[in-house]
Amino acid sequence: QVQLVESGGGLVQPGGSLRLSCAASGFPFNSGVMSWYRHTPGKERELVAGITNSGGDTYIAASMKGRFAISRDNAKNLVYLHMSILKPEDTGVYYCKAHIEDVGSYWGQGTQVTVSS
């Protein structure tokens, strides 16, 4: 079955960086449009970044442009979220999502990111 396992979260100081990873299995990875969402305290879950099957096109939410980037390694079935200049308001649970055309969408269990001094 489809599995998405996030890792790389943790505690980081404001201004710091983290790289989240999402390991995918159970489907042809290059058939999935991959994205990262986050759920921050007091807010609805929001889209952070997305990347097409080939990795040729990416999307970063406006409030994160210039600080976050998304990439994928189709040979390793991995998608990454590169986060820099982190702010306390970036604290939350970050989720990986795979959307497979004509099949459906799948979510990982999430990884906690805490930005605090």
C-alpha positions in Angstrom: 0.0 0.0 0.0 1.0 3.6 -0.4 3.2 4.8 2.5 4.6 8.3 3.1 7.0 8.7 5.9 8.2 12.2 6.9 11.4 12.9 8.8 13.8 15.7 9.6 11.6 17.8 11.9 12.8 19.0 15.3 13.6 22.1 17.3 15.4 24.9 15.6 16.2 28.5 16.6 14.7 31.4 14.7 16.7 32.1 11.6 17.8 28.5 11.4 17.3 25.9 8.7 15.8 22.4 8.4 15.4 19.9 5.6 12.4 17.7 5.8 12.3 14.4 3.9 9.4 12.3 2.8 10.1 8.7 1.8 7.4 7.2 -0.5 6.6 3.6 -1.3 3.8 1.5 -2.7 3.3 3.4 -6.0 5.4 4.5 -9.0 6.9 7.6 -7.4 7.3 9.4 -10.7 3.5 9.2 -11.1 2.8 11.3 -8.1 2.5 15.0 -7.7 4.0 15.6 -4.3 3.3 18.4 -1.9 4.0 19.6 1.6 1.3 21.0 3.9 1.5 22.3 7.4 -0.8 22.6 10.3 0.2 25.5 12.6 -1.5 26.3 15.9 -4.8 28.2 15.4 -4.8 27.8 11.6 -6.2 25.5 9.1 -3.9 23.1 7.3 -2.3 25.0 4.5 -0.4 24.1 1.3 3.3 25.0 1.7 4.9 23.7 -1.5 4.3 21.4 -4.5 6.3 19.7 -7.2 5.2 18.0 -10.4 6.0 14.4 -11.3 9.2 15.2 -13.1 10.2 17.9 -10.7 10.2 20.4 -13.6 7.6 22.7 -11.9 7.4 23.8 -8.3 5.0 25.9 -6.3 5.9 27.7 -3.0 3.2 29.5 -1.0 3.6 33.3 -1.1 4.5 33.7 2.5 7.3 31.2 2.2 8.9 32.3 -1.0 12.5 33.0 -0.7 12.7 30.9 2.5 11.4 27.5 1.4 12.1 25.2 -1.5 10.9 21.8 -2.6 12.8 19.2 -4.6 12.5 15.5 -5.3 14.7 12.6 -6.1 12.8 10.2 -8.3 15.6 7.6 -8.2 15.3 7.4 -4.4 11.6 8.0 -4.0 12.2 11.0 -1.9 10.7 14.5 -1.7 12.3 17.3 0.3 11.2 20.5 1.9 14.2 22.9 2.4 13.4 25.5 5.0 15.5 28.4 5.9 15.2 31.7 7.8 12.7 29.9 10.0 10.4 32.0 12.1 8.4 31.0 15.2 5.2 31.2 13.2 6.6 28.3 11.0 6.1 26.0 14.1 3.7 23.2 13.3 3.2 19.7 12.0 4.4 19.3 8.4 2.8 16.7 6.2 3.7 15.1 2.9 1.0 14.4 0.4 1.0 12.3 -2.8 -1.6 12.8 -5.5 -1.7 10.0 -8.0 -3.9 10.8 -11.0 -6.9 8.5 -11.3 -6.1 6.9 -8.0 -6.3 9.4 -5.2 -4.4 11.3 -2.6 -2.4 10.0 0.3 -0.9 11.6 3.4 2.0 10.9 5.7 1.7 11.0 9.5 3.5 14.3 9.8 6.6 15.6 11.4 6.8 18.3 14.1 8.8 21.5 13.5 9.3 23.8 16.4 11.0 27.2 15.9 12.0 28.6 19.3 14.9 30.2 21.1 
